Amino acid sequence: MTTQPSPFARFEWMIAWRYLRARRAEGGVSVMTWISLIGITLAVFALIATLAVRSGFRAEFVDTILGANAHVTIYSAVHTTDSGQPTRVITDYAETSARVAAIPGVTRAAPMIRGQVMASHGSGNAGVEVFGLALDDLLTIPRVAGSEDALGDIQRFDEGIAIGSGVARELGVGVGDSVRLISPDGVRTAFGTSPRVNAYEVVYIFTAGRYDIDRTRVYMPFAEAQSYFNREGVADEIEVMVADPENIDALVPALMRAAGERALLWTWRDSAGSFLRALDMEDNVMFVILSILVLIAAMNIISGLIMLVKNKGRDIGILRTMGLSEGSILRIFFICGAGVGVAGTAAGVILGCLFAIYIDPVFSAVNYVAGGGVWDPSIRGIYALPARLVPGDVLSAVALSLGLSFVVTIFPARRAARMNPVEALRYE
């Protein structure tokens, strides 16, 4: 009594490997095999590289938001002062900040003054946004206090102002230079309000990593900002930092209770939510488009296997007469197609990971060949093309490529298995 060989036996792998490496003169389809292999490799490489760039761009964008901006900003609703003037300032900012800072999960709550002014130095002028903060609060902003490209001494902040590198470049100033800040809402006199012009020494220049922040932001000591913007005894808003910004929505009810009944909250998701949703939508669209490219590349496997089955019709007939079952024939040709898919996927993963790891020299080479100016930070917002390998993205690309390779292999493999050995050998 004969025993059936176990599935994917050694001889099945041997025959499949023999067919894959056969020369065209021997009835093989090595050219089509290479085309299929290269096609899948490039498709998987493009998919992983694109997903890595998109993940890196999102991570860098979110990091600059969380590292240089408040996670939550507390405003006051419009109310009327004793003189009948409508205002939105916070009078009890010290007590409110203390209540908010006591909430579990909140790392800092700092009163802040904000205003837009004109900065001037020599013949250079630039519109900037001034943030009035205390030194201790400024030191807790990672992208400002921990800037790797910073110049000057942040500990001298109370003696002057801190400006972004883009502002410094626009005005042509360095550490130690004097910058004039011109505010239209200045000194109140009997004849009206005259512009306020004050000169401040630049004691610190930071690079936050976002073009729009570095190009417009100026930090001023909180007490000086109160005087400069006529905010004596009040604050414009309270800047809140939390330990887990991704779960900021869970803290909103507690923040509302601590901030008081007139408080209005604006989280980092409110300010950047539409952009992040657009990125997510773009990620999904790009994944679908590149998945189609992987499918097209996998379709080459069908062409190669159909040609292989046609060229190996005599071999199939001989193998069947020797006792091989339809299942063995199916598995032999399935191994041929799946082997191409696995090899192409592995090569694509290696290339995609190398591209993400060495994105900086690759981008530098592209920028050099193109003559510079490939990446405009004023449009992109960040200064370089980032890439971040996420295991989930790599696994998705691998699963997609292998799944499509295995599925498209089944049809020609079944065709080979169902071939009638008599018909295959009739004209031999």
MARMARZA-436613 format. One record per residue (C-alpha): x, y, z; residue number from 0; residue in three letters. Coordinates in nm, 4 decimals, decimal comma. Layout:
x:y:z:nr:rest
X:Y:Z:NUM:Ala;
...
This chain:
x:y:z:nr:rest
0,0000:0,0000:0,0000:0:Met;
0,1535:0,3298:-0,1113:1:Thr;
0,1570:0,6295:0,1195:2:Thr;
0,0885:0,9827:0,0004:3:Gln;
0,3777:1,2257:0,0481:4:Pro;
0,3247:1,5025:0,2999:5:Ser;
0,2277:1,8450:0,1600:6:Pro;
0,5199:2,0611:0,0495:7:Phe;
0,7541:1,7658:0,0529:8:Ala;
1,1213:1,8104:-0,0260:9:Arg;
1,0899:1,6921:-0,3865:10:Phe;
0,8196:1,9537:-0,4523:11:Glu;
1,0534:2,2296:-0,3400:12:Trp;
1,3327:2,0793:-0,5516:13:Met;
1,1219:2,0679:-0,8695:14:Ile;
0,9903:2,4223:-0,8122:15:Ala;
1,3432:2,5560:-0,7611:16:Trp;
1,4554:2,3769:-1,0787:17:Arg;
1,1782:2,5436:-1,2773:18:Tyr;
1,2495:2,8898:-1,1354:19:Leu;
1,6175:2,8888:-1,2271:20:Arg;
1,5765:2,7144:-1,5668:21:Ala;
1,7093:2,8997:-1,8679:22:Arg;
1,4762:2,9979:-2,1453:23:Arg;
1,6445:2,7480:-2,3780:24:Ala;
1,5441:2,4750:-2,1326:25:Glu;
1,1824:2,5805:-2,1336:26:Gly;
1,2083:2,8151:-1,8338:27:Gly;
1,0808:3,1691:-1,7979:28:Val;
1,3682:3,3297:-1,6145:29:Ser;
1,3106:3,6675:-1,7841:30:Val;
0,9483:3,6825:-1,6683:31:Met;
1,0573:3,5668:-1,3245:32:Thr;
1,3026:3,8546:-1,2985:33:Trp;
1,0430:4,1032:-1,4236:34:Ile;
0,7961:3,9834:-1,1607:35:Ser;
1,0623:3,9926:-0,8913:36:Leu;
1,1766:4,3454:-0,9765:37:Ile;
0,8174:4,4690:-1,0070:38:Gly;
0,7184:4,3454:-0,6612:39:Ile;
1,0438:4,4740:-0,5111:40:Thr;
0,9867:4,8256:-0,6438:41:Leu;
0,6192:4,8265:-0,5467:42:Ala;
0,6890:4,7177:-0,1883:43:Val;
0,9802:4,9616:-0,1664:44:Phe;
0,7572:5,2483:-0,2833:45:Ala;
0,4838:5,1488:-0,0380:46:Leu;
0,7152:5,1285:0,2648:47:Ile;
0,9070:5,4451:0,1706:48:Ala;
0,5856:5,6431:0,1261:49:Thr;
0,4347:5,5196:0,4520:50:Leu;
0,7600:5,5956:0,6363:51:Ala;
0,7721:5,9509:0,5008:52:Val;
0,4078:6,0121:0,5832:53:Arg;
0,4517:5,8727:0,9358:54:Ser;
0,7661:6,0804:0,9827:55:Gly;
0,5988:6,3967:0,8579:56:Phe;
0,3030:6,3478:1,0913:57:Arg;
0,5263:6,2665:1,3892:58:Ala;
0,7484:6,5701:1,3253:59:Glu;
0,4500:6,7991:1,2763:60:Phe;
0,2803:6,6783:1,5954:61:Val;
0,6086:6,7002:1,7884:62:Asp;
0,6574:7,0627:1,6885:63:Thr;
0,2998:7,1386:1,7946:64:Ile;
0,3344:6,9698:2,1319:65:Leu;
0,6924:7,0878:2,1854:66:Gly;
0,6444:7,4573:2,1133:67:Ala;
0,2766:7,5287:2,1787:68:Asn;
0,0324:7,4919:2,4635:69:Ala;
-0,1510:7,1605:2,4773:70:His;
-0,4549:7,3504:2,6030:71:Val;
-0,5189:7,7239:2,6032:72:Thr;
-0,7711:7,8666:2,8482:73:Ile;
-0,9451:8,1887:2,7436:74:Tyr;
-1,2136:8,3944:2,9059:75:Ser;
-1,5471:8,4641:2,7457:76:Ala;
-1,6277:8,8284:2,6722:77:Val;
-1,7374:9,0124:2,9842:78:His;
-1,7853:9,3757:3,0841:79:Thr;
-1,5497:9,5659:3,3111:80:Thr;
-1,6586:9,8068:3,5833:81:Asp;
-1,6188:10,0925:3,3346:82:Ser;
-1,8538:9,9205:3,0897:83:Gly;
-1,5858:9,8106:2,8419:84:Gln;
-1,6049:9,4592:2,6910:85:Pro;
-1,2910:9,2535:2,7540:86:Thr;
-1,1613:8,8961:2,7534:87:Arg;
-0,8725:8,9301:2,9979:88:Val;
-0,8345:8,6989:3,2987:89:Ile;
-0,8125:8,8966:3,6231:90:Thr;
-0,7698:8,6043:3,8647:91:Asp;
-0,5030:8,4350:3,6558:92:Tyr;
-0,2854:8,3350:3,9528:93:Ala;
-0,5682:8,1517:4,1322:94:Glu;
-0,6960:7,9935:3,8096:95:Thr;
-0,3474:7,8750:3,7147:96:Ser;
-0,3048:7,7189:4,0597:97:Ala;
-0,6356:7,5314:4,0348:98:Arg;
-0,5563:7,4042:3,6866:99:Val;
-0,2028:7,2997:3,7817:100:Ala;
-0,3450:7,0898:4,0672:101:Ala;
-0,5339:6,8632:3,8252:102:Ile;
-0,3687:6,5192:3,7935:103:Pro;
-0,2039:6,4927:3,4529:104:Gly;
-0,1340:6,8664:3,4185:105:Val;
0,2382:6,9457:3,4224:106:Thr;
0,2196:7,3243:3,3939:107:Arg;
-0,0339:7,6056:3,3890:108:Ala;
0,1156:7,9457:3,3071:109:Ala;
-0,0518:8,2851:3,2572:110:Pro;
0,0481:8,4478:2,9312:111:Met;
0,0220:8,7773:2,7461:112:Ile;
-0,0085:8,7668:2,3694:113:Arg;
0,0051:9,0438:2,1124:114:Gly;
0,1101:9,1224:1,7573:115:Gln;
0,3638:9,3963:1,6924:116:Val;
0,6134:9,5177:1,4374:117:Met;
0,9788:9,4299:1,5005:118:Ala;
1,2464:9,6554:1,3556:119:Ser;
1,6242:9,6605:1,3374:120:His;
1,8090:9,8931:1,1033:121:Gly;
1,6281:9,8754:0,7709:122:Ser;
1,4683:9,5392:0,8455:123:Gly;
1,1062:9,5016:0,9574:124:Asn;
0,8959:9,1976:1,0380:125:Ala;
0,5536:9,1330:1,1827:126:Gly;
0,5881:8,9143:1,4915:127:Val;
0,3716:8,7656:1,7640:128:Glu;
0,4862:8,8337:2,1187:129:Val;
0,4299:8,5777:2,3954:130:Phe;
0,4718:8,7098:2,7477:131:Gly;
0,5858:8,4285:2,9819:132:Leu;
0,7841:8,3957:3,3007:133:Ala;
1,1317:8,2448:3,2738:134:Leu;
1,0381:7,9316:3,4706:135:Asp;
0,7508:7,8681:3,2312:136:Asp;
0,9644:7,9304:2,9234:137:Leu;
1,2148:7,6708:3,0452:138:Leu;
0,9442:7,4025:3,0284:139:Thr;
0,8844:7,4468:2,6538:140:Ile;
1,0991:7,1693:2,4971:141:Pro;
1,1350:7,3076:2,1472:142:Arg;
1,2389:7,6501:2,2773:143:Val;
1,4451:7,5859:2,5902:144:Ala;
1,5888:7,2616:2,4515:145:Gly;
1,6619:7,3864:2,1006:146:Ser;
1,9795:7,2227:1,9688:147:Glu;
2,0617:7,5176:1,7438:148:Asp;
1,9936:7,7847:2,0045:149:Ala;
2,2206:8,0842:2,0507:150:Leu;
2,2672:8,2935:2,3622:151:Gly;
2,1750:8,2311:2,7259:152:Asp;
1,8127:8,1612:2,8096:153:Ile;
1,8878:8,2305:3,1771:154:Gln;
1,9218:8,6006:3,0815:155:Arg;
1,5644:8,6028:2,9547:156:Phe;
1,4506:8,8552:3,2180:157:Asp;
1,7038:9,1026:3,0745:158:Glu;
1,5698:9,1070:2,7189:159:Gly;
1,3721:8,8949:2,4727:160:Ile;
1,4011:8,5562:2,2989:161:Ala;
1,3311:8,5416:1,9260:162:Ile;
1,2966:8,2700:1,6651:163:Gly;
1,5773:8,2029:1,4209:164:Ser;
1,3536:8,3096:1,1321:165:Gly;
1,2887:8,6468:1,2960:166:Val;
1,6610:8,6900:1,3559:167:Ala;
1,7357:8,6062:0,9954:168:Arg;
1,4651:8,8417:0,8659:169:Glu;
1,5901:9,1320:1,0763:170:Leu;
1,9570:9,0466:1,0446:171:Gly;
2,0223:9,0432:1,4187:172:Val;
2,2221:8,8245:1,6549:173:Gly;
2,2585:8,7753:2,0261:174:Val;
2,3339:9,1087:2,1931:175:Gly;
2,1704:9,3238:1,9239:176:Asp;
1,8809:9,5547:2,0046:177:Ser;
1,5379:9,5122:1,8444:178:Val;
1,2624:9,7741:1,8496:179:Arg;
0,9082:9,6499:1,9065:180:Leu;
0,6346:9,8834:1,7839:181:Ile;
0,2777:9,8367:1,9102:182:Ser;
-0,0137:10,0500:1,7854:183:Pro;
-0,1898:10,0063:2,1221:184:Asp;
0,0580:10,2018:2,3269:185:Gly;
0,0590:10,4970:2,5628:186:Val;
-0,2819:10,6447:2,6436:187:Arg;
-0,2805:11,0233:2,6544:188:Thr;
-0,5403:11,2993:2,6664:189:Ala;
-0,5154:11,3198:2,2880:190:Phe;
-0,5650:10,9451:2,2293:191:Gly;
-0,3424:10,6411:2,2131:192:Thr;
0,0019:10,6757:2,0645:193:Ser;
0,2163:10,3851:1,9409:194:Pro;
0,4517:10,2313:2,1931:195:Arg;
0,8117:10,1824:2,0803:196:Val;
1,0470:9,9929:2,3097:197:Asn;
1,3934:9,8560:2,2404:198:Ala;
1,4976:9,5161:2,3806:199:Tyr;
1,8216:9,3241:2,3754:200:Glu;
1,8151:8,9841:2,2029:201:Val;
1,9460:8,7420:2,4672:202:Val;
1,8361:8,4116:2,3139:203:Tyr;
1,7681:8,2826:1,9602:204:Ile;
1,5899:7,9481:1,9278:205:Phe;
1,4952:7,7117:1,6459:206:Thr;
1,1712:7,5260:1,7188:207:Ala;
1,1776:7,3238:1,3962:208:Gly;
0,8669:7,4819:1,2425:209:Arg;
0,9093:7,7585:0,9879:210:Tyr;
0,5973:7,9500:1,0909:211:Asp;
0,7016:7,9471:1,4585:212:Ile;
1,0640:8,0452:1,4007:213:Asp;
0,9601:8,3147:1,1548:214:Arg;
0,7048:8,4952:1,3759:215:Thr;
0,7546:8,4182:1,7460:216:Arg;
0,9094:8,6420:2,0123:217:Val;
0,9096:8,5694:2,3868:218:Tyr;
0,9054:8,8536:2,6392:219:Met;
0,9174:8,8376:3,0216:220:Pro;
0,5641:8,8226:3,1629:221:Phe;
0,5851:9,1361:3,3786:222:Ala;
0,7356:9,3385:3,0933:223:Glu;
0,4660:9,2120:2,8559:224:Ala;
0,1956:9,3246:3,0996:225:Gln;
0,3406:9,6737:3,0986:226:Ser;
0,4090:9,6832:2,7245:227:Tyr;
0,0572:9,5714:2,6220:228:Phe;
-0,1277:9,7654:2,8969:229:Asn;
-0,2270:9,4457:3,0766:230:Arg;
-0,1292:9,5414:3,4321:231:Glu;
-0,2709:9,2906:3,6793:232:Gly;
-0,4311:9,0664:3,4169:233:Val;
-0,3431:8,7945:3,1631:234:Ala;
-0,4760:8,7219:2,8170:235:Asp;
-0,4818:8,3436:2,8542:236:Glu;
-0,3469:8,0492:3,0489:237:Ile;
-0,1150:7,8068:2,8749:238:Glu;
-0,1547:7,4466:2,9944:239:Val;
0,0841:7,1556:2,9375:240:Met;
-0,0188:6,7967:3,0146:241:Val;
0,1699:6,4707:3,0583:242:Ala;
-0,0270:6,2817:2,7900:243:Asp;
-0,1292:6,5172:2,5075:244:Pro;
-0,2738:6,2325:2,2979:245:Glu;
-0,5481:6,1830:2,5610:246:Asn;
-0,6190:6,5517:2,6102:247:Ile;
-0,9930:6,5046:2,5597:248:Asp;
-1,0163:6,3091:2,8870:249:Ala;
-0,8874:6,6129:3,0810:250:Leu;
-1,1207:6,8695:2,9245:251:Val;
-1,4080:6,8314:3,1797:252:Pro;
-1,1710:6,8712:3,4755:253:Ala;
-1,0026:7,1696:3,3117:254:Leu;
-1,3388:7,3360:3,2502:255:Met;
-1,4397:7,2949:3,6145:256:Arg;
-1,1078:7,4316:3,7414:257:Ala;
-1,0993:7,7240:3,4973:258:Ala;
-1,4408:7,8603:3,5973:259:Gly;
-1,7747:7,9226:3,4334:260:Glu;
-1,6533:8,1909:3,1898:261:Arg;
-1,3641:7,9792:3,0634:262:Ala;
-1,3217:7,8691:2,7023:263:Leu;
-1,0806:7,5885:2,6076:264:Leu;
-0,8838:7,5429:2,2879:265:Trp;
-0,6834:7,2193:2,2669:266:Thr;
-0,3987:7,1355:2,0311:267:Trp;
-0,6343:6,8994:1,8476:268:Arg;
-0,8714:7,1894:1,7840:269:Asp;
-0,5939:7,3957:1,6261:270:Ser;
-0,4340:7,1163:1,4216:271:Ala;
-0,7189:6,8659:1,3923:272:Gly;
-0,8173:6,9511:1,0355:273:Ser;
-0,4578:6,9211:0,9164:274:Phe;
-0,4088:6,5873:1,0938:275:Leu;
-0,7342:6,4552:0,9471:276:Arg;
-0,6163:6,5629:0,6026:277:Ala;
-0,2902:6,3739:0,6620:278:Leu;
-0,4815:6,0626:0,7683:279:Asp;
-0,6993:6,0817:0,4584:280:Met;
-0,3928:6,1273:0,2392:281:Glu;
-0,2288:5,8278:0,4078:282:Asp;
-0,5305:5,6109:0,3287:283:Asn;
-0,5466:5,7276:-0,0327:284:Val;
-0,1739:5,6733:-0,0850:285:Met;
-0,1978:5,3249:0,0664:286:Phe;
-0,4798:5,2337:-0,1732:287:Val;
-0,2943:5,3711:-0,4774:288:Ile;
0,0297:5,1958:-0,3898:289:Leu;
-0,1620:4,8770:-0,3120:290:Ser;
-0,2836:4,8850:-0,6702:291:Ile;
0,0782:4,9094:-0,7830:292:Leu;
0,1604:4,6025:-0,5727:293:Val;
-0,1343:4,4209:-0,7336:294:Leu;
-0,0138:4,5139:-1,0823:295:Ile;
0,3332:4,3877:-0,9968:296:Ala;
0,1855:4,0666:-0,8578:297:Ala;
-0,0106:4,0131:-1,1800:298:Met;
0,3219:3,9584:-1,3549:299:Asn;
0,3490:3,6384:-1,1536:300:Ile;
0,0373:3,5092:-1,3312:301:Ile;
0,1899:3,5802:-1,6708:302:Ser;
0,5121:3,4074:-1,5760:303:Gly;
0,3392:3,1036:-1,4288:304:Leu;
0,1040:3,0634:-1,7251:305:Ile;
0,4043:3,0618:-1,9574:306:Met;
0,5829:2,8214:-1,7235:307:Leu;
0,2849:2,5843:-1,7200:308:Val;
0,2646:2,5980:-2,0994:309:Lys;
0,6370:2,5276:-2,1409:310:Asn;
0,6325:2,2511:-1,8814:311:Lys;
0,3267:2,0675:-2,0145:312:Gly;
0,5358:1,7613:-2,1048:313:Arg;
0,6982:1,7592:-1,7591:314:Asp;
0,3577:1,7818:-1,5940:315:Ile;
0,2317:1,4865:-1,7966:316:Gly;
0,5374:1,2766:-1,7047:317:Ile;
0,5097:1,3689:-1,3354:318:Leu;
0,1431:1,2742:-1,3315:319:Arg;
0,2086:0,9362:-1,4968:320:Thr;
0,4808:0,8767:-1,2352:321:Met;
0,2156:0,9045:-0,9668:322:Gly;
0,2186:1,2662:-0,8548:323:Leu;
-0,1214:1,3877:-0,7452:324:Ser;
-0,2981:1,7031:-0,8543:325:Glu;
-0,2160:1,8476:-0,5121:326:Gly;
0,1570:1,7945:-0,5634:327:Ser;
0,1494:1,9631:-0,9045:328:Ile;
-0,0522:2,2514:-0,7596:329:Leu;
0,1955:2,2961:-0,4739:330:Arg;
0,4967:2,2855:-0,7087:331:Ile;
0,3687:2,5755:-0,9163:332:Phe;
0,2341:2,7536:-0,6089:333:Phe;
0,5855:2,7434:-0,4658:334:Ile;
0,7172:2,8916:-0,7917:335:Cys;
0,4833:3,1906:-0,7774:336:Gly;
0,4947:3,2346:-0,4002:337:Ala;
0,8740:3,2142:-0,4051:338:Gly;
0,8907:3,5086:-0,6434:339:Val;
0,6493:3,7023:-0,4210:340:Gly;
0,8439:3,6268:-0,1041:341:Val;
1,1797:3,7170:-0,2602:342:Ala;
1,0442:4,0395:-0,4099:343:Gly;
0,8759:4,1349:-0,0836:344:Thr;
1,1931:4,0722:0,1168:345:Ala;
1,4014:4,2802:-0,1232:346:Ala;
1,1411:4,5586:-0,1183:347:Gly;
1,1336:4,5632:0,2622:348:Val;
1,5122:4,5869:0,2784:349:Ile;
1,5232:4,8731:0,0276:350:Leu;
1,2326:5,0553:0,1939:351:Gly;
1,3879:5,0288:0,5403:352:Cys;
1,7265:5,1439:0,4132:353:Leu;
1,5607:5,4420:0,2442:354:Phe;
1,3861:5,5413:0,5689:355:Ala;
1,7008:5,4931:0,7796:356:Ile;
1,9270:5,6881:0,5424:357:Tyr;
1,6687:5,9469:0,4356:358:Ile;
1,8994:6,2414:0,5114:359:Asp;
2,1890:6,1455:0,2788:360:Pro;
1,9412:6,0307:0,0136:361:Val;
1,7563:6,3611:0,0289:362:Phe;
2,0843:6,5540:0,0291:363:Ser;
2,1901:6,3717:-0,2870:364:Ala;
1,8558:6,4472:-0,4562:365:Val;
1,8785:6,8105:-0,3506:366:Asn;
2,2351:6,8321:-0,4870:367:Tyr;
2,1403:6,6759:-0,8211:368:Val;
1,8401:6,9082:-0,8537:369:Ala;
2,0518:7,2124:-0,7781:370:Gly;
1,8918:7,2865:-0,4391:371:Gly;
1,5541:7,4235:-0,3419:372:Gly;
1,3765:7,0859:-0,3517:373:Val;
1,2292:7,1376:-0,0043:374:Trp;
1,0797:7,4785:0,0749:375:Asp;
1,0198:7,5098:0,4524:376:Pro;
0,7888:7,8064:0,4011:377:Ser;
0,5485:7,5691:0,2237:378:Ile;
0,6157:7,2411:0,4048:379:Arg;
0,6375:7,3970:0,7521:380:Gly;
0,9347:7,1856:0,8616:381:Ile;
1,2969:7,2098:0,7529:382:Tyr;
1,3728:6,8589:0,6241:383:Ala;
1,1999:6,5524:0,4850:384:Leu;
1,1454:6,3162:0,7789:385:Pro;
1,0930:5,9401:0,7724:386:Ala;
0,9820:5,7129:1,0528:387:Arg;
0,9640:5,3354:1,0313:388:Leu;
0,6504:5,2101:1,2025:389:Val;
0,6357:4,8294:1,2493:390:Pro;
0,2655:4,8311:1,1705:391:Gly;
0,3260:4,9990:0,8327:392:Asp;
0,5993:4,7518:0,7394:393:Val;
0,3843:4,4558:0,8432:394:Leu;
0,0911:4,5955:0,6413:395:Ser;
0,3088:4,6216:0,3311:396:Ala;
0,4458:4,2696:0,3821:397:Val;
0,1008:4,1217:0,4421:398:Ala;
-0,0428:4,2972:0,1373:399:Leu;
0,2392:4,1904:-0,0935:400:Ser;
0,2505:3,8282:0,0241:401:Leu;
-0,1271:3,7993:0,0288:402:Gly;
-0,1624:3,9235:-0,3290:403:Leu;
0,1308:3,7086:-0,4450:404:Ser;
-0,0210:3,3954:-0,2945:405:Phe;
-0,3705:3,4657:-0,4253:406:Val;
-0,2699:3,5369:-0,7856:407:Val;
-0,0546:3,2224:-0,7862:408:Thr;
-0,3471:2,9907:-0,7161:409:Ile;
-0,5155:3,0252:-1,0593:410:Phe;
-0,2241:2,9167:-1,2835:411:Pro;
-0,1205:2,6536:-1,0268:412:Ala;
-0,4682:2,4967:-1,0362:413:Arg;
-0,4608:2,5068:-1,4143:414:Arg;
-0,1380:2,3092:-1,4081:415:Ala;
-0,2774:2,0609:-1,1554:416:Ala;
-0,5886:1,9941:-1,3659:417:Arg;
-0,3950:1,9379:-1,6877:418:Met;
-0,4797:1,6013:-1,8440:419:Asn;
-0,1546:1,3980:-1,8697:420:Pro;
-0,2821:1,2254:-2,1850:421:Val;
-0,3403:1,5576:-2,3572:422:Glu;
-0,0020:1,6847:-2,2347:423:Ala;
0,1849:1,3885:-2,3839:424:Leu;
-0,0226:1,3351:-2,6998:425:Arg;
0,2070:1,5288:-2,9301:426:Tyr;
0,5351:1,4456:-2,7551:427:Glu;
